[in-house]
Amino acid sequence: MAQGLDLTQLDTWIRRHVPAFEGPLQAEKFAGGQSNPTFKLTAGENQYVLRRKPQGTLLASAHAVDREFKVLAALAPTNVPVPIPVALCEDETIIGSMFYIMEYLEGRIFWDPALPEVSDEDRAQIYDQMNRVMADMHSVDINEVGLSDYGKPGNYFERQIGRWTKQYRAAETETIPEMEKLIDWLPKNMPVDDGRVSLVHGDYRLDNMIFHPTEPRIIAILDWELSTLGHPLADLAYQLMAWQFPREAGINGLAGLSREALNIPSDEQYIKLYCERTGQPGIQDWNFYMAFCFFRLASITQGIRKRALIGTASSPEAEAKAAMVGPLSSMGAAYTD
């Protein structure tokens, strides 16, 4: 047993399904990650990553590692950088829950959007990379890569508001007035559906990316658990939402910092560049997209809070992050005024 991972049956399974796996199997759990526990596997000279569903009572439709595997397989031949998926195990008897294996990539993960550890030039390049890769992801032909059935047809935001309201209610532990306001306001203020459908990541942020060890270049986008077919502006607003957090909020943001001094684009510059890359003139109803993203993240965080209470949260930081439900809903509700 290695940090909650039963290596005995896994060793047998992995040698049948993963090529070139030799030597004694070792596993080390990665820090961070609230949803699906993730491990680095080593056997001889070979290294892989295992991502599994958590064990215990889970909210319906959460922790869909099989969906992650499907989207990685679809994107591997495209110009969207992802780890190459190797094998999926849907047999829960092997380690107690579904899991998949993907390649291990050596690189850098940045946790602070202010990027204090890099030069001004690299900082600008990193933000440009995030913008370009997002535009590339939203430009993937979903029919060509076999993802036409990856999400339901119809208005994405209507479905998402319904889904995350339901998930929030299932995990609710107290009444939060700002969440009630968002749950009421969002359905009444949805923009007219413009029919745009693309692959959306669902959690597109700096620390879900692996950068080259020395270059300001993304070599992999991680954590596709929340990906689906939907409206591309959900990803754009979600990324910009994270930059609104104050530095002391427990989630690193950019509020109060001089982006110009740091060589980081303003919201307006970043949006303009994305629009140029995706061939659109501009964005209306921006407040809706921002309010929606705060609401959605508050609902996800409430799920973490609930899992912390019932003992299935993956990370010891779960309870601290769960304290963000109130502040997130307050920041979202500010966009409804």
Short mmCIF file of the C-alpha atoms (twelve columns), coordinates in Angstrom:
data_MODEL
# 
_entry.id   MODEL 
# 
loop_
_atom_site.group_PDB 
_atom_site.id 
_atom_site.type_symbol 
_atom_site.label_atom_id 
_atom_site.label_alt_id 
_atom_site.label_comp_id 
_atom_site.label_asym_id 
_atom_site.label_seq_id 
_atom_site.Cartn_x 
_atom_site.Cartn_y 
_atom_site.Cartn_z 
_atom_site.pdbx_PDB_model_num 
ATOM 1   C CA . MET A 1   0.000   0.000  0.000   1 
ATOM 2   C CA . ALA A 2   1.529   3.340  -1.095  1 
ATOM 3   C CA . GLN A 3   -0.347  6.394  0.213   1 
ATOM 4   C CA . GLY A 4   -3.707  4.708  -0.215  1 
ATOM 5   C CA . LEU A 5   -2.813  2.897  -3.444  1 
ATOM 6   C CA . ASP A 6   -2.781  -0.920 -3.419  1 
ATOM 7   C CA . LEU A 7   0.265   -1.798 -5.527  1 
ATOM 8   C CA . THR A 8   -0.155  -5.584 -5.505  1 
ATOM 9   C CA . GLN A 9   -3.072  -5.922 -7.934  1 
ATOM 10  C CA . LEU A 10  -2.045  -2.746 -9.751  1 
ATOM 11  C CA . ASP A 11  1.371   -4.242 -10.501 1 
ATOM 12  C CA . THR A 12  -0.226  -7.291 -12.141 1 
ATOM 13  C CA . TRP A 13  -2.706  -5.190 -14.156 1 
ATOM 14  C CA . ILE A 14  -0.145  -2.633 -15.277 1 
ATOM 15  C CA . ARG A 15  2.256   -5.224 -16.684 1 
ATOM 16  C CA . ARG A 16  -0.571  -6.563 -18.852 1 
ATOM 17  C CA . HIS A 17  -1.741  -3.195 -20.165 1 
ATOM 18  C CA . VAL A 18  1.194   -0.757 -20.102 1 
ATOM 19  C CA . PRO A 19  4.128   -1.390 -22.472 1 
ATOM 20  C CA . ALA A 20  7.761   -1.436 -21.276 1 
ATOM 21  C CA . PHE A 21  7.018   -1.483 -17.573 1 
ATOM 22  C CA . GLU A 22  9.882   -3.265 -15.807 1 
ATOM 23  C CA . GLY A 23  11.303  -3.411 -12.303 1 
ATOM 24  C CA . PRO A 24  9.605   -2.995 -8.914  1 
ATOM 25  C CA . LEU A 25  6.569   -0.709 -8.979  1 
ATOM 26  C CA . GLN A 26  6.656   2.403  -6.785  1 
ATOM 27  C CA . ALA A 27  4.014   5.105  -6.351  1 
ATOM 28  C CA . GLU A 28  4.176   8.640  -4.997  1 
ATOM 29  C CA . LYS A 29  1.110   10.845 -4.575  1 
ATOM 30  C CA . PHE A 30  1.273   14.330 -6.080  1 
ATOM 31  C CA . ALA A 31  0.451   17.214 -3.764  1 
ATOM 32  C CA . GLY A 32  -2.596  19.331 -4.597  1 
ATOM 33  C CA . GLY A 33  -5.613  18.395 -6.683  1 
ATOM 34  C CA . GLN A 34  -8.976  18.256 -4.940  1 
ATOM 35  C CA . SER A 35  -10.878 15.996 -7.277  1 
ATOM 36  C CA . ASN A 36  -9.042  12.904 -8.462  1 
ATOM 37  C CA . PRO A 37  -6.023  11.594 -6.523  1 
ATOM 38  C CA . THR A 38  -2.976  11.519 -8.802  1 
ATOM 39  C CA . PHE A 39  0.185   9.425  -8.449  1 
ATOM 40  C CA . LYS A 40  3.584   9.232  -10.093 1 
ATOM 41  C CA . LEU A 41  4.401   5.609  -10.930 1 
ATOM 42  C CA . THR A 42  7.977   4.418  -11.340 1 
ATOM 43  C CA . ALA A 43  9.251   1.017  -12.465 1 
ATOM 44  C CA . GLY A 44  12.885  0.818  -13.485 1 
ATOM 45  C CA . GLU A 45  13.592  3.593  -15.992 1 
ATOM 46  C CA . ASN A 46  9.914   4.137  -16.794 1 
ATOM 47  C CA . GLN A 47  7.660   6.775  -15.278 1 
ATOM 48  C CA . TYR A 48  3.925   7.243  -15.712 1 
ATOM 49  C CA . VAL A 49  1.065   9.067  -14.019 1 
ATOM 50  C CA . LEU A 50  -2.003  7.334  -12.544 1 
ATOM 51  C CA . ARG A 51  -5.206  9.277  -11.970 1 
ATOM 52  C CA . ARG A 52  -8.065  7.629  -10.105 1 
ATOM 53  C CA . LYS A 53  -11.535 8.325  -8.816  1 
ATOM 54  C CA . PRO A 54  -11.500 8.885  -5.058  1 
ATOM 55  C CA . GLN A 55  -12.999 6.139  -2.955  1 
ATOM 56  C CA . GLY A 56  -16.100 6.543  -0.806  1 
ATOM 57  C CA . THR A 57  -19.435 8.295  -1.334  1 
ATOM 58  C CA . LEU A 58  -19.263 10.566 -4.390  1 
ATOM 59  C CA . LEU A 59  -21.576 13.155 -5.895  1 
ATOM 60  C CA . ALA A 60  -23.328 11.968 -9.053  1 
ATOM 61  C CA . SER A 61  -21.463 12.666 -12.336 1 
ATOM 62  C CA . ALA A 62  -18.303 13.842 -10.542 1 
ATOM 63  C CA . HIS A 63  -14.775 12.412 -10.925 1 
ATOM 64  C CA . ALA A 64  -15.258 11.141 -14.482 1 
ATOM 65  C CA . VAL A 65  -11.757 9.826  -15.158 1 
ATOM 66  C CA . ASP A 66  -13.021 7.854  -18.154 1 
ATOM 67  C CA . ARG A 67  -14.065 11.142 -19.765 1 
ATOM 68  C CA . GLU A 68  -10.611 12.561 -19.060 1 
ATOM 69  C CA . PHE A 69  -9.051  9.577  -20.786 1 
ATOM 70  C CA . LYS A 70  -11.325 9.983  -23.816 1 
ATOM 71  C CA . VAL A 71  -10.521 13.662 -24.305 1 
ATOM 72  C CA . LEU A 72  -6.765  13.107 -23.910 1 
ATOM 73  C CA . ALA A 73  -6.909  10.378 -26.561 1 
ATOM 74  C CA . ALA A 74  -8.846  12.686 -28.898 1 
ATOM 75  C CA . LEU A 75  -6.477  15.633 -28.440 1 
ATOM 76  C CA . ALA A 76  -3.168  13.736 -28.564 1 
ATOM 77  C CA . PRO A 77  -2.883  14.046 -32.413 1 
ATOM 78  C CA . THR A 78  -3.848  17.775 -32.418 1 
ATOM 79  C CA . ASN A 79  -1.792  20.892 -31.675 1 
ATOM 80  C CA . VAL A 80  -3.349  21.132 -28.184 1 
ATOM 81  C CA . PRO A 81  -0.597  19.887 -25.836 1 
ATOM 82  C CA . VAL A 82  -1.741  17.027 -23.584 1 
ATOM 83  C CA . PRO A 83  -0.095  14.055 -21.870 1 
ATOM 84  C CA . ILE A 84  -0.447  10.942 -24.026 1 
ATOM 85  C CA . PRO A 85  -2.992  8.545  -22.444 1 
ATOM 86  C CA . VAL A 86  -1.759  4.954  -22.117 1 
ATOM 87  C CA . ALA A 87  -4.446  2.745  -20.548 1 
ATOM 88  C CA . LEU A 88  -7.862  3.012  -18.864 1 
ATOM 89  C CA . CYS A 89  -9.045  0.583  -16.169 1 
ATOM 90  C CA . GLU A 90  -12.801 0.561  -15.525 1 
ATOM 91  C CA . ASP A 91  -12.535 -2.490 -13.222 1 
ATOM 92  C CA . GLU A 92  -12.945 -1.018 -9.741  1 
ATOM 93  C CA . THR A 93  -11.696 -4.199 -8.065  1 
ATOM 94  C CA . ILE A 94  -8.061  -3.541 -9.070  1 
ATOM 95  C CA . ILE A 95  -7.401  -0.565 -6.753  1 
ATOM 96  C CA . GLY A 96  -10.903 0.176  -5.477  1 
ATOM 97  C CA . SER A 97  -11.937 2.715  -8.130  1 
ATOM 98  C CA . MET A 98  -11.641 3.457  -11.845 1 
ATOM 99  C CA . PHE A 99  -8.287  4.877  -12.999 1 
ATOM 100 C CA . TYR A 100 -6.164  5.608  -16.041 1 
ATOM 101 C CA . ILE A 101 -2.466  5.774  -16.855 1 
ATOM 102 C CA . MET A 102 -0.853  8.551  -18.899 1 
ATOM 103 C CA . GLU A 103 2.672   9.606  -19.753 1 
ATOM 104 C CA . TYR A 104 4.760   11.484 -17.179 1 
ATOM 105 C CA . LEU A 105 6.151   14.807 -18.379 1 
ATOM 106 C CA . GLU A 106 9.070   16.610 -16.776 1 
ATOM 107 C CA . GLY A 107 8.411   20.328 -16.567 1 
ATOM 108 C CA . ARG A 108 7.362   23.274 -14.448 1 
ATOM 109 C CA . ILE A 109 4.008   24.008 -12.814 1 
ATOM 110 C CA . PHE A 110 3.457   27.594 -11.694 1 
ATOM 111 C CA . TRP A 111 1.062   28.234 -8.809  1 
ATOM 112 C CA . ASP A 112 1.116   32.027 -8.656  1 
ATOM 113 C CA . PRO A 113 -0.234  34.013 -11.661 1 
ATOM 114 C CA . ALA A 114 2.183   36.835 -10.761 1 
ATOM 115 C CA . LEU A 115 4.963   34.409 -11.785 1 
ATOM 116 C CA . PRO A 116 7.639   35.856 -9.450  1 
ATOM 117 C CA . GLU A 117 10.123  33.132 -10.434 1 
ATOM 118 C CA . VAL A 118 10.460  34.107 -14.131 1 
ATOM 119 C CA . SER A 119 11.750  37.099 -16.085 1 
ATOM 120 C CA . ASP A 120 9.498   39.869 -17.404 1 
ATOM 121 C CA . GLU A 121 10.008  38.561 -20.955 1 
ATOM 122 C CA . ASP A 122 9.105   34.987 -20.019 1 
ATOM 123 C CA . ARG A 123 6.107   36.197 -18.026 1 
ATOM 124 C CA . ALA A 124 4.663   37.888 -21.103 1 
ATOM 125 C CA . GLN A 125 5.354   34.754 -23.161 1 
ATOM 126 C CA . ILE A 126 3.645   32.500 -20.621 1 
ATOM 127 C CA . TYR A 127 0.466   34.600 -20.772 1 
ATOM 128 C CA . ASP A 128 0.627   34.622 -24.558 1 
ATOM 129 C CA . GLN A 129 0.998   30.816 -24.517 1 
ATOM 130 C CA . MET A 130 -2.060  30.403 -22.286 1 
ATOM 131 C CA . ASN A 131 -4.063  32.602 -24.647 1 
ATOM 132 C CA . ARG A 132 -2.867  30.822 -27.807 1 
ATOM 133 C CA . VAL A 133 -3.425  27.288 -26.472 1 
ATOM 134 C CA . MET A 134 -6.935  28.205 -25.306 1 
ATOM 135 C CA . ALA A 135 -7.737  29.611 -28.767 1 
ATOM 136 C CA . ASP A 136 -6.321  26.424 -30.357 1 
ATOM 137 C CA . MET A 137 -8.402  24.235 -28.040 1 
ATOM 138 C CA . HIS A 138 -11.575 26.130 -28.910 1 
ATOM 139 C CA . SER A 139 -10.740 25.768 -32.620 1 
ATOM 140 C CA . VAL A 140 -10.458 21.955 -32.563 1 
ATOM 141 C CA . ASP A 141 -12.918 20.314 -34.959 1 
ATOM 142 C CA . ILE A 142 -14.896 18.171 -32.500 1 
ATOM 143 C CA . ASN A 143 -16.292 15.957 -35.270 1 
ATOM 144 C CA . GLU A 144 -12.870 15.301 -36.753 1 
ATOM 145 C CA . VAL A 145 -11.342 14.195 -33.411 1 
ATOM 146 C CA . GLY A 146 -14.313 12.053 -32.401 1 
ATOM 147 C CA . LEU A 147 -15.766 14.282 -29.678 1 
ATOM 148 C CA . SER A 148 -19.127 15.122 -31.262 1 
ATOM 149 C CA . ASP A 149 -20.849 13.100 -28.507 1 
ATOM 150 C CA . TYR A 150 -18.749 14.549 -25.665 1 
ATOM 151 C CA . GLY A 151 -21.519 16.853 -24.436 1 
ATOM 152 C CA . LYS A 152 -25.246 17.378 -24.790 1 
ATOM 153 C CA . PRO A 153 -26.710 19.664 -27.460 1 
ATOM 154 C CA . GLY A 154 -28.558 22.817 -26.508 1 
ATOM 155 C CA . ASN A 155 -27.742 25.898 -24.482 1 
ATOM 156 C CA . TYR A 156 -24.516 25.266 -22.589 1 
ATOM 157 C CA . PHE A 157 -25.071 27.874 -19.893 1 
ATOM 158 C CA . GLU A 158 -28.614 26.713 -19.216 1 
ATOM 159 C CA . ARG A 159 -27.335 23.156 -18.702 1 
ATOM 160 C CA . GLN A 160 -24.381 24.280 -16.614 1 
ATOM 161 C CA . ILE A 161 -26.454 26.497 -14.334 1 
ATOM 162 C CA . GLY A 162 -28.856 23.587 -13.843 1 
ATOM 163 C CA . ARG A 163 -26.039 21.115 -13.212 1 
ATOM 164 C CA . TRP A 164 -24.099 23.235 -10.723 1 
ATOM 165 C CA . THR A 165 -27.240 24.353 -8.916  1 
ATOM 166 C CA . LYS A 166 -28.116 20.670 -8.473  1 
ATOM 167 C CA . GLN A 167 -24.556 19.815 -7.374  1 
ATOM 168 C CA . TYR A 168 -24.566 22.747 -4.966  1 
ATOM 169 C CA . ARG A 169 -27.881 21.685 -3.444  1 
ATOM 170 C CA . ALA A 170 -26.573 18.130 -3.046  1 
ATOM 171 C CA . ALA A 171 -23.521 19.436 -1.148  1 
ATOM 172 C CA . GLU A 172 -25.179 22.381 0.652   1 
ATOM 173 C CA . THR A 173 -24.301 22.721 4.334   1 
ATOM 174 C CA . GLU A 174 -25.768 26.168 5.097   1 
ATOM 175 C CA . THR A 175 -27.717 28.946 3.384   1 
ATOM 176 C CA . ILE A 176 -25.466 31.499 1.655   1 
ATOM 177 C CA . PRO A 177 -27.508 34.551 0.519   1 
ATOM 178 C CA . GLU A 178 -25.110 35.451 -2.315  1 
ATOM 179 C CA . MET A 179 -25.380 31.943 -3.782  1 
ATOM 180 C CA . GLU A 180 -29.161 32.188 -3.613  1 
ATOM 181 C CA . LYS A 181 -28.925 35.496 -5.487  1 
ATOM 182 C CA . LEU A 182 -26.753 33.941 -8.207  1 
ATOM 183 C CA . ILE A 183 -29.026 30.901 -8.531  1 
ATOM 184 C CA . ASP A 184 -31.950 33.287 -9.089  1 
ATOM 185 C CA . TRP A 185 -30.150 35.861 -11.308 1 
ATOM 186 C CA . LEU A 186 -28.191 33.693 -13.730 1 
ATOM 187 C CA . PRO A 187 -31.123 31.912 -15.477 1 
ATOM 188 C CA . LYS A 188 -32.892 35.242 -15.936 1 
ATOM 189 C CA . ASN A 189 -29.871 36.978 -17.498 1 
ATOM 190 C CA . MET A 190 -28.468 34.388 -19.901 1 
ATOM 191 C CA . PRO A 191 -27.331 35.851 -23.240 1 
ATOM 192 C CA . VAL A 192 -29.158 34.582 -26.316 1 
ATOM 193 C CA . ASP A 193 -27.526 31.318 -27.382 1 
ATOM 194 C CA . ASP A 194 -25.291 32.135 -30.361 1 
ATOM 195 C CA . GLY A 195 -24.907 28.475 -31.291 1 
ATOM 196 C CA . ARG A 196 -21.151 28.316 -30.747 1 
ATOM 197 C CA . VAL A 197 -20.016 24.888 -29.542 1 
ATOM 198 C CA . SER A 198 -16.427 23.899 -28.840 1 
ATOM 199 C CA . LEU A 199 -14.446 21.698 -26.520 1 
ATOM 200 C CA . VAL A 200 -14.164 23.547 -23.209 1 
ATOM 201 C CA . HIS A 201 -11.666 22.555 -20.539 1 
ATOM 202 C CA . GLY A 202 -13.716 23.657 -17.553 1 
ATOM 203 C CA . ASP A 203 -10.747 24.392 -15.259 1 
ATOM 204 C CA . TYR A 204 -8.397  26.355 -17.505 1 
ATOM 205 C CA . ARG A 205 -5.892  27.989 -15.178 1 
ATOM 206 C CA . LEU A 206 -2.155  28.380 -14.752 1 
ATOM 207 C CA . ASP A 207 -1.553  25.522 -12.311 1 
ATOM 208 C CA . ASN A 208 -3.302  23.024 -14.599 1 
ATOM 209 C CA . MET A 209 -0.512  23.466 -17.154 1 
ATOM 210 C CA . ILE A 210 2.949   21.954 -17.424 1 
ATOM 211 C CA . PHE A 211 5.529   24.287 -18.933 1 
ATOM 212 C CA . HIS A 212 8.775   23.248 -20.577 1 
ATOM 213 C CA . PRO A 213 11.633  22.933 -18.010 1 
ATOM 214 C CA . THR A 214 13.435  26.020 -19.366 1 
ATOM 215 C CA . GLU A 215 11.248  27.594 -22.078 1 
ATOM 216 C CA . PRO A 216 8.040   29.663 -21.581 1 
ATOM 217 C CA . ARG A 217 6.098   27.028 -23.527 1 
ATOM 218 C CA . ILE A 218 3.140   24.841 -22.506 1 
ATOM 219 C CA . ILE A 219 3.889   21.142 -23.004 1 
ATOM 220 C CA . ALA A 220 0.658   19.802 -21.462 1 
ATOM 221 C CA . ILE A 221 -2.768  20.883 -20.255 1 
ATOM 222 C CA . LEU A 222 -3.852  18.799 -17.254 1 
ATOM 223 C CA . ASP A 223 -7.036  17.989 -15.303 1 
ATOM 224 C CA . TRP A 224 -9.738  17.517 -17.945 1 
ATOM 225 C CA . GLU A 225 -12.303 16.158 -15.496 1 
ATOM 226 C CA . LEU A 226 -14.708 19.069 -16.037 1 
ATOM 227 C CA . SER A 227 -14.271 19.249 -19.814 1 
ATOM 228 C CA . THR A 228 -17.284 18.997 -22.093 1 
ATOM 229 C CA . LEU A 229 -18.761 20.495 -25.249 1 
ATOM 230 C CA . GLY A 230 -19.912 23.994 -24.518 1 
ATOM 231 C CA . HIS A 231 -19.442 27.686 -25.044 1 
ATOM 232 C CA . PRO A 232 -15.815 28.791 -25.370 1 
ATOM 233 C CA . LEU A 233 -16.351 32.015 -23.402 1 
ATOM 234 C CA . ALA A 234 -16.855 29.918 -20.270 1 
ATOM 235 C CA . ASP A 235 -13.138 29.031 -20.340 1 
ATOM 236 C CA . LEU A 236 -12.036 32.585 -21.077 1 
ATOM 237 C CA . ALA A 237 -14.138 34.053 -18.262 1 
ATOM 238 C CA . TYR A 238 -13.014 31.312 -15.867 1 
ATOM 239 C CA . GLN A 239 -9.355  32.115 -16.427 1 
ATOM 240 C CA . LEU A 240 -9.888  35.844 -16.010 1 
ATOM 241 C CA . MET A 241 -12.029 35.232 -12.922 1 
ATOM 242 C CA . ALA A 242 -9.032  33.727 -11.121 1 
ATOM 243 C CA . TRP A 243 -7.051  36.914 -11.678 1 
ATOM 244 C CA . GLN A 244 -9.647  38.955 -9.760  1 
ATOM 245 C CA . PHE A 245 -8.835  37.271 -6.432  1 
ATOM 246 C CA . PRO A 246 -7.028  39.364 -3.812  1 
ATOM 247 C CA . ARG A 247 -3.606  38.058 -2.818  1 
ATOM 248 C CA . GLU A 248 -4.772  37.228 0.707   1 
ATOM 249 C CA . ALA A 249 -7.840  35.253 -0.390  1 
ATOM 250 C CA . GLY A 250 -6.192  31.854 -0.065  1 
ATOM 251 C CA . ILE A 251 -6.185  31.497 -3.862  1 
ATOM 252 C CA . ASN A 252 -3.457  33.556 -5.530  1 
ATOM 253 C CA . GLY A 253 -4.880  36.278 -7.752  1 
ATOM 254 C CA . LEU A 254 -3.624  39.472 -9.353  1 
ATOM 255 C CA . ALA A 255 -5.829  42.026 -7.547  1 
ATOM 256 C CA . GLY A 256 -3.808  44.977 -6.274  1 
ATOM 257 C CA . LEU A 257 -0.763  44.250 -8.458  1 
ATOM 258 C CA . SER A 258 0.497   46.418 -11.327 1 
ATOM 259 C CA . ARG A 259 0.116   44.129 -14.312 1 
ATOM 260 C CA . GLU A 260 1.941   46.659 -16.504 1 
ATOM 261 C CA . ALA A 261 4.983   46.528 -14.210 1 
ATOM 262 C CA . LEU A 262 4.870   42.713 -14.292 1 
ATOM 263 C CA . ASN A 263 4.498   42.569 -18.100 1 
ATOM 264 C CA . ILE A 264 1.129   40.819 -17.685 1 
ATOM 265 C CA . PRO A 265 -1.732  41.810 -20.015 1 
ATOM 266 C CA . SER A 266 -4.825  43.542 -18.686 1 
ATOM 267 C CA . ASP A 267 -8.167  41.733 -18.892 1 
ATOM 268 C CA . GLU A 268 -9.054  43.877 -21.910 1 
ATOM 269 C CA . GLN A 269 -5.776  43.111 -23.716 1 
ATOM 270 C CA . TYR A 270 -6.087  39.384 -23.055 1 
ATOM 271 C CA . ILE A 271 -9.704  39.301 -24.263 1 
ATOM 272 C CA . LYS A 272 -8.805  41.313 -27.384 1 
ATOM 273 C CA . LEU A 273 -5.967  38.921 -28.263 1 
ATOM 274 C CA . TYR A 274 -8.225  35.896 -27.775 1 
ATOM 275 C CA . CYS A 275 -10.904 37.461 -29.987 1 
ATOM 276 C CA . GLU A 276 -8.313  38.139 -32.712 1 
ATOM 277 C CA . ARG A 277 -7.104  34.536 -32.559 1 
ATOM 278 C CA . THR A 278 -10.624 33.110 -32.723 1 
ATOM 279 C CA . GLY A 279 -11.955 35.569 -35.310 1 
ATOM 280 C CA . GLN A 280 -14.629 37.348 -33.295 1 
ATOM 281 C CA . PRO A 281 -15.231 41.121 -33.043 1 
ATOM 282 C CA . GLY A 282 -15.694 41.358 -29.276 1 
ATOM 283 C CA . ILE A 283 -17.761 40.101 -26.343 1 
ATOM 284 C CA . GLN A 284 -21.088 41.324 -25.029 1 
ATOM 285 C CA . ASP A 285 -22.664 40.459 -21.649 1 
ATOM 286 C CA . TRP A 286 -19.243 39.958 -20.016 1 
ATOM 287 C CA . ASN A 287 -20.725 40.388 -16.518 1 
ATOM 288 C CA . PHE A 288 -22.892 37.309 -17.034 1 
ATOM 289 C CA . TYR A 289 -19.906 35.139 -17.913 1 
ATOM 290 C CA . MET A 290 -17.968 36.348 -14.881 1 
ATOM 291 C CA . ALA A 291 -20.925 35.887 -12.493 1 
ATOM 292 C CA . PHE A 292 -21.481 32.401 -13.911 1 
ATOM 293 C CA . CYS A 293 -17.833 31.423 -13.370 1 
ATOM 294 C CA . PHE A 294 -17.808 32.592 -9.755  1 
ATOM 295 C CA . PHE A 295 -21.061 30.698 -9.145  1 
ATOM 296 C CA . ARG A 296 -19.707 27.531 -10.750 1 
ATOM 297 C CA . LEU A 297 -16.450 27.637 -8.789  1 
ATOM 298 C CA . ALA A 298 -18.358 28.287 -5.564  1 
ATOM 299 C CA . SER A 299 -20.476 25.202 -6.292  1 
ATOM 300 C CA . ILE A 300 -17.377 23.090 -7.020  1 
ATOM 301 C CA . THR A 301 -15.772 24.366 -3.818  1 
ATOM 302 C CA . GLN A 302 -18.907 23.500 -1.864  1 
ATOM 303 C CA . GLY A 303 -18.488 19.954 -3.179  1 
ATOM 304 C CA . ILE A 304 -14.945 19.936 -1.758  1 
ATOM 305 C CA . ARG A 305 -16.335 21.225 1.529   1 
ATOM 306 C CA . LYS A 306 -18.894 18.421 1.645   1 
ATOM 307 C CA . ARG A 307 -16.252 15.800 0.827   1 
ATOM 308 C CA . ALA A 308 -14.043 17.189 3.590   1 
ATOM 309 C CA . LEU A 309 -16.921 16.753 6.040   1 
ATOM 310 C CA . ILE A 310 -17.594 13.151 5.000   1 
ATOM 311 C CA . GLY A 311 -13.920 12.293 4.680   1 
ATOM 312 C CA . THR A 312 -13.425 11.692 0.952   1 
ATOM 313 C CA . ALA A 313 -11.550 14.890 -0.036  1 
ATOM 314 C CA . SER A 314 -8.225  14.096 -1.685  1 
ATOM 315 C CA . SER A 315 -6.130  16.899 -0.247  1 
ATOM 316 C CA . PRO A 316 -5.430  18.006 3.339   1 
ATOM 317 C CA . GLU A 317 -5.978  21.593 2.148   1 
ATOM 318 C CA . ALA A 318 -9.587  20.765 1.247   1 
ATOM 319 C CA . GLU A 319 -11.129 22.343 4.328   1 
ATOM 320 C CA . ALA A 320 -9.150  25.573 3.910   1 
ATOM 321 C CA . LYS A 321 -10.260 25.875 0.285   1 
ATOM 322 C CA . ALA A 322 -13.824 25.055 1.277   1 
ATOM 323 C CA . ALA A 323 -13.869 28.250 3.330   1 
ATOM 324 C CA . MET A 324 -13.828 30.106 -0.004  1 
ATOM 325 C CA . VAL A 325 -17.470 29.299 -0.859  1 
ATOM 326 C CA . GLY A 326 -18.785 32.467 0.787   1 
ATOM 327 C CA . PRO A 327 -16.178 34.873 -0.671  1 
ATOM 328 C CA . LEU A 328 -16.536 33.350 -4.149  1 
ATOM 329 C CA . SER A 329 -20.293 33.732 -4.150  1 
ATOM 330 C CA . SER A 330 -19.929 37.330 -2.921  1 
ATOM 331 C CA . MET A 331 -17.537 38.195 -5.751  1 
ATOM 332 C CA . GLY A 332 -19.905 36.584 -8.250  1 
ATOM 333 C CA . ALA A 333 -22.945 38.381 -6.875  1 
ATOM 334 C CA . ALA A 334 -21.113 41.720 -7.363  1 
ATOM 335 C CA . TYR A 335 -21.390 41.205 -11.143 1 
ATOM 336 C CA . THR A 336 -25.179 41.030 -10.936 1 
ATOM 337 C CA . ASP A 337 -25.620 44.618 -9.738  1 
# 
